[in-house]
Amino acid sequence: MTVNDALRLMAGAFILLSLALSQYHSPNWLWFTGFIGLNLLQSAFSKWCPAMFIFKKMGLKEG
């Protein structure tokens, strides 16, 4: 698995989790969904994401 694959997997899982939590627990979880979206947007322009840094430190290869 590459860093990009892991990033997409993590973002998708967090979005689905926060949407489920907003339905079954509290609508305030949608703020977390918005935070994920903003982070993905800024990383598209800056080419930097904290999760990518962590995945690289874990030994995943860029691809």
mmCIF file of the N, C-alpha and C atoms, coordinates in Angstrom:
data_MODEL
# 
_entry.id   MODEL 
# 
loop_
_atom_site.group_PDB 
_atom_site.id 
_atom_site.type_symbol 
_atom_site.label_atom_id 
_atom_site.label_alt_id 
_atom_site.label_comp_id 
_atom_site.label_asym_id 
_atom_site.label_entity_id 
_atom_site.label_seq_id 
_atom_site.pdbx_PDB_ins_code 
_atom_site.Cartn_x 
_atom_site.Cartn_y 
_atom_site.Cartn_z 
_atom_site.occupancy 
_atom_site.B_iso_or_equiv 
_atom_site.pdbx_formal_charge 
_atom_site.auth_seq_id 
_atom_site.auth_comp_id 
_atom_site.auth_asym_id 
_atom_site.auth_atom_id 
_atom_site.pdbx_PDB_model_num 
ATOM 1   N N  . MET A 1 1  ? 0.847   -1.172 0.000  1.00 0.00 ? 1  MET A N  1 
ATOM 2   C CA . MET A 1 1  ? 0.000   0.000  0.000  1.00 0.00 ? 1  MET A CA 1 
ATOM 3   C C  . MET A 1 1  ? 0.892   1.234  0.000  1.00 0.00 ? 1  MET A C  1 
ATOM 4   N N  . THR A 1 2  ? 0.512   2.207  -0.796 1.00 0.00 ? 2  THR A N  1 
ATOM 5   C CA . THR A 1 2  ? 1.281   3.450  -0.864 1.00 0.00 ? 2  THR A CA 1 
ATOM 6   C C  . THR A 1 2  ? 0.681   4.504  0.063  1.00 0.00 ? 2  THR A C  1 
ATOM 7   N N  . VAL A 1 3  ? 1.409   5.593  0.217  1.00 0.00 ? 3  VAL A N  1 
ATOM 8   C CA . VAL A 1 3  ? 0.942   6.706  1.046  1.00 0.00 ? 3  VAL A CA 1 
ATOM 9   C C  . VAL A 1 3  ? -0.377  7.254  0.500  1.00 0.00 ? 3  VAL A C  1 
ATOM 10  N N  . ASN A 1 4  ? -0.475  7.397  -0.810 1.00 0.00 ? 4  ASN A N  1 
ATOM 11  C CA . ASN A 1 4  ? -1.705  7.939  -1.401 1.00 0.00 ? 4  ASN A CA 1 
ATOM 12  C C  . ASN A 1 4  ? -2.887  7.006  -1.172 1.00 0.00 ? 4  ASN A C  1 
ATOM 13  N N  . ASP A 1 5  ? -2.667  5.698  -1.301 1.00 0.00 ? 5  ASP A N  1 
ATOM 14  C CA . ASP A 1 5  ? -3.743  4.738  -1.052 1.00 0.00 ? 5  ASP A CA 1 
ATOM 15  C C  . ASP A 1 5  ? -4.203  4.799  0.404  1.00 0.00 ? 5  ASP A C  1 
ATOM 16  N N  . ALA A 1 6  ? -3.234  4.857  1.321  1.00 0.00 ? 6  ALA A N  1 
ATOM 17  C CA . ALA A 1 6  ? -3.566  4.923  2.744  1.00 0.00 ? 6  ALA A CA 1 
ATOM 18  C C  . ALA A 1 6  ? -4.306  6.206  3.081  1.00 0.00 ? 6  ALA A C  1 
ATOM 19  N N  . LEU A 1 7  ? -3.911  7.305  2.457  1.00 0.00 ? 7  LEU A N  1 
ATOM 20  C CA . LEU A 1 7  ? -4.583  8.584  2.710  1.00 0.00 ? 7  LEU A CA 1 
ATOM 21  C C  . LEU A 1 7  ? -6.038  8.537  2.237  1.00 0.00 ? 7  LEU A C  1 
ATOM 22  N N  . ARG A 1 8  ? -6.261  7.996  1.056  1.00 0.00 ? 8  ARG A N  1 
ATOM 23  C CA . ARG A 1 8  ? -7.636  7.881  0.549  1.00 0.00 ? 8  ARG A CA 1 
ATOM 24  C C  . ARG A 1 8  ? -8.470  6.954  1.429  1.00 0.00 ? 8  ARG A C  1 
ATOM 25  N N  . LEU A 1 9  ? -7.869  5.854  1.864  1.00 0.00 ? 9  LEU A N  1 
ATOM 26  C CA . LEU A 1 9  ? -8.572  4.913  2.738  1.00 0.00 ? 9  LEU A CA 1 
ATOM 27  C C  . LEU A 1 9  ? -8.952  5.575  4.055  1.00 0.00 ? 9  LEU A C  1 
ATOM 28  N N  . MET A 1 10 ? -7.999  6.288  4.656  1.00 0.00 ? 10 MET A N  1 
ATOM 29  C CA . MET A 1 10 ? -8.268  6.938  5.930  1.00 0.00 ? 10 MET A CA 1 
ATOM 30  C C  . MET A 1 10 ? -9.331  8.036  5.790  1.00 0.00 ? 10 MET A C  1 
ATOM 31  N N  . ALA A 1 11 ? -9.215  8.870  4.760  1.00 0.00 ? 11 ALA A N  1 
ATOM 32  C CA . ALA A 1 11 ? -10.183 9.961  4.571  1.00 0.00 ? 11 ALA A CA 1 
ATOM 33  C C  . ALA A 1 11 ? -11.581 9.397  4.331  1.00 0.00 ? 11 ALA A C  1 
ATOM 34  N N  . GLY A 1 12 ? -11.693 8.400  3.488  1.00 0.00 ? 12 GLY A N  1 
ATOM 35  C CA . GLY A 1 12 ? -13.003 7.801  3.219  1.00 0.00 ? 12 GLY A CA 1 
ATOM 36  C C  . GLY A 1 12 ? -13.607 7.161  4.461  1.00 0.00 ? 12 GLY A C  1 
ATOM 37  N N  . ALA A 1 13 ? -12.784 6.461  5.225  1.00 0.00 ? 13 ALA A N  1 
ATOM 38  C CA . ALA A 1 13 ? -13.281 5.809  6.446  1.00 0.00 ? 13 ALA A CA 1 
ATOM 39  C C  . ALA A 1 13 ? -13.732 6.847  7.471  1.00 0.00 ? 13 ALA A C  1 
ATOM 40  N N  . PHE A 1 14 ? -12.946 7.930  7.643  1.00 0.00 ? 14 PHE A N  1 
ATOM 41  C CA . PHE A 1 14 ? -13.323 8.966  8.599  1.00 0.00 ? 14 PHE A CA 1 
ATOM 42  C C  . PHE A 1 14 ? -14.593 9.693  8.173  1.00 0.00 ? 14 PHE A C  1 
ATOM 43  N N  . ILE A 1 15 ? -14.753 9.933  6.892  1.00 0.00 ? 15 ILE A N  1 
ATOM 44  C CA . ILE A 1 15 ? -15.966 10.598 6.420  1.00 0.00 ? 15 ILE A CA 1 
ATOM 45  C C  . ILE A 1 15 ? -17.187 9.720  6.668  1.00 0.00 ? 15 ILE A C  1 
ATOM 46  N N  . LEU A 1 16 ? -17.096 8.444  6.309  1.00 0.00 ? 16 LEU A N  1 
ATOM 47  C CA . LEU A 1 16 ? -18.227 7.542  6.537  1.00 0.00 ? 16 LEU A CA 1 
ATOM 48  C C  . LEU A 1 16 ? -18.527 7.387  8.029  1.00 0.00 ? 16 LEU A C  1 
ATOM 49  N N  . LEU A 1 17 ? -17.485 7.302  8.846  1.00 0.00 ? 17 LEU A N  1 
ATOM 50  C CA . LEU A 1 17 ? -17.675 7.189  10.292 1.00 0.00 ? 17 LEU A CA 1 
ATOM 51  C C  . LEU A 1 17 ? -18.360 8.435  10.857 1.00 0.00 ? 17 LEU A C  1 
ATOM 52  N N  . SER A 1 18 ? -17.903 9.613  10.447 1.00 0.00 ? 18 SER A N  1 
ATOM 53  C CA . SER A 1 18 ? -18.503 10.839 10.979 1.00 0.00 ? 18 SER A CA 1 
ATOM 54  C C  . SER A 1 18 ? -19.942 11.018 10.493 1.00 0.00 ? 18 SER A C  1 
ATOM 55  N N  . LEU A 1 19 ? -20.234 10.586 9.263  1.00 0.00 ? 19 LEU A N  1 
ATOM 56  C CA . LEU A 1 19 ? -21.618 10.652 8.791  1.00 0.00 ? 19 LEU A CA 1 
ATOM 57  C C  . LEU A 1 19 ? -22.516 9.715  9.585  1.00 0.00 ? 19 LEU A C  1 
ATOM 58  N N  . ALA A 1 20 ? -22.022 8.516  9.882  1.00 0.00 ? 20 ALA A N  1 
ATOM 59  C CA . ALA A 1 20 ? -22.806 7.572  10.692 1.00 0.00 ? 20 ALA A CA 1 
ATOM 60  C C  . ALA A 1 20 ? -23.014 8.120  12.102 1.00 0.00 ? 20 ALA A C  1 
ATOM 61  N N  . LEU A 1 21 ? -21.959 8.691  12.693 1.00 0.00 ? 21 LEU A N  1 
ATOM 62  C CA . LEU A 1 21 ? -22.085 9.250  14.033 1.00 0.00 ? 21 LEU A CA 1 
ATOM 63  C C  . LEU A 1 21 ? -23.040 10.440 14.059 1.00 0.00 ? 21 LEU A C  1 
ATOM 64  N N  . SER A 1 22 ? -23.084 11.198 12.975 1.00 0.00 ? 22 SER A N  1 
ATOM 65  C CA . SER A 1 22 ? -24.006 12.340 12.939 1.00 0.00 ? 22 SER A CA 1 
ATOM 66  C C  . SER A 1 22 ? -25.451 11.875 12.885 1.00 0.00 ? 22 SER A C  1 
ATOM 67  N N  . GLN A 1 23 ? -25.692 10.714 12.327 1.00 0.00 ? 23 GLN A N  1 
ATOM 68  C CA . GLN A 1 23 ? -27.055 10.196 12.250 1.00 0.00 ? 23 GLN A CA 1 
ATOM 69  C C  . GLN A 1 23 ? -27.491 9.524  13.550 1.00 0.00 ? 23 GLN A C  1 
ATOM 70  N N  . TYR A 1 24 ? -26.566 8.823  14.192 1.00 0.00 ? 24 TYR A N  1 
ATOM 71  C CA . TYR A 1 24 ? -26.930 8.014  15.350 1.00 0.00 ? 24 TYR A CA 1 
ATOM 72  C C  . TYR A 1 24 ? -26.539 8.617  16.692 1.00 0.00 ? 24 TYR A C  1 
ATOM 73  N N  . HIS A 1 25 ? -25.721 9.655  16.694 1.00 0.00 ? 25 HIS A N  1 
ATOM 74  C CA . HIS A 1 25 ? -25.283 10.225 17.965 1.00 0.00 ? 25 HIS A CA 1 
ATOM 75  C C  . HIS A 1 25 ? -25.607 11.711 18.061 1.00 0.00 ? 25 HIS A C  1 
ATOM 76  N N  . SER A 1 26 ? -24.947 12.517 17.217 1.00 0.00 ? 26 SER A N  1 
ATOM 77  C CA . SER A 1 26 ? -25.143 13.965 17.283 1.00 0.00 ? 26 SER A CA 1 
ATOM 78  C C  . SER A 1 26 ? -24.813 14.591 15.937 1.00 0.00 ? 26 SER A C  1 
ATOM 79  N N  . PRO A 1 27 ? -25.626 15.549 15.487 1.00 0.00 ? 27 PRO A N  1 
ATOM 80  C CA . PRO A 1 27 ? -25.322 16.227 14.218 1.00 0.00 ? 27 PRO A CA 1 
ATOM 81  C C  . PRO A 1 27 ? -24.026 17.036 14.253 1.00 0.00 ? 27 PRO A C  1 
ATOM 82  N N  . ASN A 1 28 ? -23.491 17.273 15.429 1.00 0.00 ? 28 ASN A N  1 
ATOM 83  C CA . ASN A 1 28 ? -22.236 18.015 15.540 1.00 0.00 ? 28 ASN A CA 1 
ATOM 84  C C  . ASN A 1 28 ? -21.059 17.271 14.910 1.00 0.00 ? 28 ASN A C  1 
ATOM 85  N N  . TRP A 1 29 ? -21.210 15.977 14.654 1.00 0.00 ? 29 TRP A N  1 
ATOM 86  C CA . TRP A 1 29 ? -20.149 15.216 13.991 1.00 0.00 ? 29 TRP A CA 1 
ATOM 87  C C  . TRP A 1 29 ? -19.938 15.677 12.556 1.00 0.00 ? 29 TRP A C  1 
ATOM 88  N N  . LEU A 1 30 ? -20.888 16.412 11.998 1.00 0.00 ? 30 LEU A N  1 
ATOM 89  C CA . LEU A 1 30 ? -20.711 16.936 10.644 1.00 0.00 ? 30 LEU A CA 1 
ATOM 90  C C  . LEU A 1 30 ? -19.587 17.974 10.587 1.00 0.00 ? 30 LEU A C  1 
ATOM 91  N N  . TRP A 1 31 ? -19.265 18.595 11.721 1.00 0.00 ? 31 TRP A N  1 
ATOM 92  C CA . TRP A 1 31 ? -18.116 19.504 11.766 1.00 0.00 ? 31 TRP A CA 1 
ATOM 93  C C  . TRP A 1 31 ? -16.827 18.742 11.466 1.00 0.00 ? 31 TRP A C  1 
ATOM 94  N N  . PHE A 1 32 ? -16.739 17.508 11.951 1.00 0.00 ? 32 PHE A N  1 
ATOM 95  C CA . PHE A 1 32 ? -15.566 16.681 11.672 1.00 0.00 ? 32 PHE A CA 1 
ATOM 96  C C  . PHE A 1 32 ? -15.485 16.354 10.180 1.00 0.00 ? 32 PHE A C  1 
ATOM 97  N N  . THR A 1 33 ? -16.631 16.074 9.567  1.00 0.00 ? 33 THR A N  1 
ATOM 98  C CA . THR A 1 33 ? -16.673 15.826 8.124  1.00 0.00 ? 33 THR A CA 1 
ATOM 99  C C  . THR A 1 33 ? -16.177 17.053 7.365  1.00 0.00 ? 33 THR A C  1 
ATOM 100 N N  . GLY A 1 34 ? -16.616 18.232 7.797  1.00 0.00 ? 34 GLY A N  1 
ATOM 101 C CA . GLY A 1 34 ? -16.159 19.476 7.170  1.00 0.00 ? 34 GLY A CA 1 
ATOM 102 C C  . GLY A 1 34 ? -14.664 19.694 7.349  1.00 0.00 ? 34 GLY A C  1 
ATOM 103 N N  . PHE A 1 35 ? -14.144 19.362 8.510  1.00 0.00 ? 35 PHE A N  1 
ATOM 104 C CA . PHE A 1 35 ? -12.707 19.490 8.760  1.00 0.00 ? 35 PHE A CA 1 
ATOM 105 C C  . PHE A 1 35 ? -11.907 18.587 7.818  1.00 0.00 ? 35 PHE A C  1 
ATOM 106 N N  . ILE A 1 36 ? -12.382 17.376 7.615  1.00 0.00 ? 36 ILE A N  1 
ATOM 107 C CA . ILE A 1 36 ? -11.708 16.449 6.699  1.00 0.00 ? 36 ILE A CA 1 
ATOM 108 C C  . ILE A 1 36 ? -11.712 17.029 5.283  1.00 0.00 ? 36 ILE A C  1 
ATOM 109 N N  . GLY A 1 37 ? -12.859 17.557 4.858  1.00 0.00 ? 37 GLY A N  1 
ATOM 110 C CA . GLY A 1 37 ? -12.952 18.152 3.532  1.00 0.00 ? 37 GLY A CA 1 
ATOM 111 C C  . GLY A 1 37 ? -12.016 19.336 3.363  1.00 0.00 ? 37 GLY A C  1 
ATOM 112 N N  . LEU A 1 38 ? -11.935 20.200 4.375  1.00 0.00 ? 38 LEU A N  1 
ATOM 113 C CA . LEU A 1 38 ? -11.022 21.351 4.305  1.00 0.00 ? 38 LEU A CA 1 
ATOM 114 C C  . LEU A 1 38 ? -9.567  20.902 4.259  1.00 0.00 ? 38 LEU A C  1 
ATOM 115 N N  . ASN A 1 39 ? -9.242  19.873 5.021  1.00 0.00 ? 39 ASN A N  1 
ATOM 116 C CA . ASN A 1 39 ? -7.876  19.363 5.020  1.00 0.00 ? 39 ASN A CA 1 
ATOM 117 C C  . ASN A 1 39 ? -7.517  18.786 3.655  1.00 0.00 ? 39 ASN A C  1 
ATOM 118 N N  . LEU A 1 40 ? -8.441  18.058 3.032  1.00 0.00 ? 40 LEU A N  1 
ATOM 119 C CA . LEU A 1 40 ? -8.193  17.519 1.695  1.00 0.00 ? 40 LEU A CA 1 
ATOM 120 C C  . LEU A 1 40 ? -8.035  18.653 0.677  1.00 0.00 ? 40 LEU A C  1 
ATOM 121 N N  . LEU A 1 41 ? -8.837  19.688 0.827  1.00 0.00 ? 41 LEU A N  1 
ATOM 122 C CA . LEU A 1 41 ? -8.759  20.822 -0.091 1.00 0.00 ? 41 LEU A CA 1 
ATOM 123 C C  . LEU A 1 41 ? -7.422  21.553 0.029  1.00 0.00 ? 41 LEU A C  1 
ATOM 124 N N  . GLN A 1 42 ? -6.989  21.828 1.257  1.00 0.00 ? 42 GLN A N  1 
ATOM 125 C CA . GLN A 1 42 ? -5.717  22.538 1.424  1.00 0.00 ? 42 GLN A CA 1 
ATOM 126 C C  . GLN A 1 42 ? -4.554  21.673 0.975  1.00 0.00 ? 42 GLN A C  1 
ATOM 127 N N  . SER A 1 43 ? -4.631  20.358 1.158  1.00 0.00 ? 43 SER A N  1 
ATOM 128 C CA . SER A 1 43 ? -3.522  19.510 0.730  1.00 0.00 ? 43 SER A CA 1 
ATOM 129 C C  . SER A 1 43 ? -3.442  19.418 -0.794 1.00 0.00 ? 43 SER A C  1 
ATOM 130 N N  . ALA A 1 44 ? -4.542  19.639 -1.481 1.00 0.00 ? 44 ALA A N  1 
ATOM 131 C CA . ALA A 1 44 ? -4.515  19.637 -2.943 1.00 0.00 ? 44 ALA A CA 1 
ATOM 132 C C  . ALA A 1 44 ? -3.712  20.821 -3.467 1.00 0.00 ? 44 ALA A C  1 
ATOM 133 N N  . PHE A 1 45 ? -3.757  21.943 -2.752 1.00 0.00 ? 45 PHE A N  1 
ATOM 134 C CA . PHE A 1 45 ? -3.036  23.136 -3.183 1.00 0.00 ? 45 PHE A CA 1 
ATOM 135 C C  . PHE A 1 45 ? -1.611  23.198 -2.636 1.00 0.00 ? 45 PHE A C  1 
ATOM 136 N N  . SER A 1 46 ? -1.434  22.769 -1.397 1.00 0.00 ? 46 SER A N  1 
ATOM 137 C CA . SER A 1 46 ? -0.119  22.896 -0.766 1.00 0.00 ? 46 SER A CA 1 
ATOM 138 C C  . SER A 1 46 ? 0.751   21.652 -0.929 1.00 0.00 ? 46 SER A C  1 
ATOM 139 N N  . LYS A 1 47 ? 0.149   20.533 -1.331 1.00 0.00 ? 47 LYS A N  1 
ATOM 140 C CA . LYS A 1 47 ? 0.858   19.253 -1.465 1.00 0.00 ? 47 LYS A CA 1 
ATOM 141 C C  . LYS A 1 47 ? 1.442   18.782 -0.134 1.00 0.00 ? 47 LYS A C  1 
ATOM 142 N N  . TRP A 1 48 ? 0.822   19.193 0.976  1.00 0.00 ? 48 TRP A N  1 
ATOM 143 C CA . TRP A 1 48 ? 1.271   18.786 2.290  1.00 0.00 ? 48 TRP A CA 1 
ATOM 144 C C  . TRP A 1 48 ? 0.067   18.384 3.128  1.00 0.00 ? 48 TRP A C  1 
ATOM 145 N N  . CYS A 1 49 ? 0.194   17.244 3.796  1.00 0.00 ? 49 CYS A N  1 
ATOM 146 C CA . CYS A 1 49 ? -0.872  16.749 4.658  1.00 0.00 ? 49 CYS A CA 1 
ATOM 147 C C  . CYS A 1 49 ? -0.221  16.072 5.860  1.00 0.00 ? 49 CYS A C  1 
ATOM 148 N N  . PRO A 1 50 ? -0.667  16.361 7.069  1.00 0.00 ? 50 PRO A N  1 
ATOM 149 C CA . PRO A 1 50 ? -0.073  15.732 8.255  1.00 0.00 ? 50 PRO A CA 1 
ATOM 150 C C  . PRO A 1 50 ? -0.151  14.205 8.214  1.00 0.00 ? 50 PRO A C  1 
ATOM 151 N N  . ALA A 1 51 ? -1.237  13.671 7.681  1.00 0.00 ? 51 ALA A N  1 
ATOM 152 C CA . ALA A 1 51 ? -1.377  12.209 7.620  1.00 0.00 ? 51 ALA A CA 1 
ATOM 153 C C  . ALA A 1 51 ? -0.333  11.594 6.701  1.00 0.00 ? 51 ALA A C  1 
ATOM 154 N N  . MET A 1 52 ? 0.000   12.267 5.615  1.00 0.00 ? 52 MET A N  1 
ATOM 155 C CA . MET A 1 52 ? 1.023   11.741 4.704  1.00 0.00 ? 52 MET A CA 1 
ATOM 156 C C  . MET A 1 52 ? 2.381   11.682 5.403  1.00 0.00 ? 52 MET A C  1 
ATOM 157 N N  . PHE A 1 53 ? 2.682   12.662 6.217  1.00 0.00 ? 53 PHE A N  1 
ATOM 158 C CA . PHE A 1 53 ? 3.915   12.671 6.987  1.00 0.00 ? 53 PHE A CA 1 
ATOM 159 C C  . PHE A 1 53 ? 3.964   11.454 7.914  1.00 0.00 ? 53 PHE A C  1 
ATOM 160 N N  . ILE A 1 54 ? 2.844   11.175 8.582  1.00 0.00 ? 54 ILE A N  1 
ATOM 161 C CA . ILE A 1 54 ? 2.774   10.040 9.504  1.00 0.00 ? 54 ILE A CA 1 
ATOM 162 C C  . ILE A 1 54 ? 2.896   8.722  8.747  1.00 0.00 ? 54 ILE A C  1 
ATOM 163 N N  . PHE A 1 55 ? 2.222   8.608  7.620  1.00 0.00 ? 55 PHE A N  1 
ATOM 164 C CA . PHE A 1 55 ? 2.303   7.379  6.834  1.00 0.00 ? 55 PHE A CA 1 
ATOM 165 C C  . PHE A 1 55 ? 3.722   7.126  6.327  1.00 0.00 ? 55 PHE A C  1 
ATOM 166 N N  . LYS A 1 56 ? 4.428   8.178  5.951  1.00 0.00 ? 56 LYS A N  1 
ATOM 167 C CA . LYS A 1 56 ? 5.817   8.020  5.507  1.00 0.00 ? 56 LYS A CA 1 
ATOM 168 C C  . LYS A 1 56 ? 6.701   7.552  6.652  1.00 0.00 ? 56 LYS A C  1 
ATOM 169 N N  . LYS A 1 57 ? 6.463   8.081  7.860  1.00 0.00 ? 57 LYS A N  1 
ATOM 170 C CA . LYS A 1 57 ? 7.222   7.657  9.027  1.00 0.00 ? 57 LYS A CA 1 
ATOM 171 C C  . LYS A 1 57 ? 6.917   6.194  9.381  1.00 0.00 ? 57 LYS A C  1 
ATOM 172 N N  . MET A 1 58 ? 5.719   5.732  9.027  1.00 0.00 ? 58 MET A N  1 
ATOM 173 C CA . MET A 1 58 ? 5.340   4.333  9.280  1.00 0.00 ? 58 MET A CA 1 
ATOM 174 C C  . MET A 1 58 ? 5.984   3.386  8.264  1.00 0.00 ? 58 MET A C  1 
ATOM 175 N N  . GLY A 1 59 ? 6.605   3.942  7.233  1.00 0.00 ? 59 GLY A N  1 
ATOM 176 C CA . GLY A 1 59 ? 7.303   3.114  6.277  1.00 0.00 ? 59 GLY A CA 1 
ATOM 177 C C  . GLY A 1 59 ? 6.579   2.862  4.965  1.00 0.00 ? 59 GLY A C  1 
ATOM 178 N N  . LEU A 1 60 ? 5.450   3.522  4.761  1.00 0.00 ? 60 LEU A N  1 
ATOM 179 C CA . LEU A 1 60 ? 4.751   3.351  3.480  1.00 0.00 ? 60 LEU A CA 1 
ATOM 180 C C  . LEU A 1 60 ? 5.508   4.091  2.385  1.00 0.00 ? 60 LEU A C  1 
ATOM 181 N N  . LYS A 1 61 ? 5.476   3.546  1.208  1.00 0.00 ? 61 LYS A N  1 
ATOM 182 C CA . LYS A 1 61 ? 6.193   4.141  0.074  1.00 0.00 ? 61 LYS A CA 1 
ATOM 183 C C  . LYS A 1 61 ? 5.303   5.114  -0.673 1.00 0.00 ? 61 LYS A C  1 
ATOM 184 N N  . GLU A 1 62 ? 5.937   6.130  -1.259 1.00 0.00 ? 62 GLU A N  1 
ATOM 185 C CA . GLU A 1 62 ? 5.185   7.066  -2.087 1.00 0.00 ? 62 GLU A CA 1 
ATOM 186 C C  . GLU A 1 62 ? 4.872   6.413  -3.416 1.00 0.00 ? 62 GLU A C  1 
ATOM 187 N N  . GLY A 1 63 ? 3.743   6.807  -3.974 1.00 0.00 ? 63 GLY A N  1 
ATOM 188 C CA . GLY A 1 63 ? 3.400   6.181  -5.244 1.00 0.00 ? 63 GLY A CA 1 
ATOM 189 C C  . GLY A 1 63 ? 2.470   6.933  -6.012 1.00 0.00 ? 63 GLY A C  1 
# 
